[in-house]
Amino acid sequence: MNQEDVDKIIAEAVAESKNESRKKWHKGKSSTHHIETARRVLNWVFMIGFVAAIVIYFVLPEQRALFFSIGFGAIALKLVEFYLRFMF
């Protein structure tokens, strides 16, 4: 066996390893497309809720219950998005 044969065997092994790794970690686009869309929507709704809670905090300081309701609702949406990110 000469150096060229060894290099060819190593290159083939590396390419095969990359393909196996790619198959393991990258699912098809159709399976994650819906989850990515849901995450994007949940993230935007969270940001809108967060801004609304901050505005209510400063504009209507006597409405603490409304502030906490919107704030905790936004945080709950963010937790759902967080769950989707790491579970799927």
ABEGO torsion letter per residue (X at the ends): XBAAAAAAAAAAAAAAAAAAAAAAABBBAAAAAAAAAAAAAAAAAAAAAAAAAAAAAAABAABAAAAAAAAAAAAAAAAAAAAAAAAX
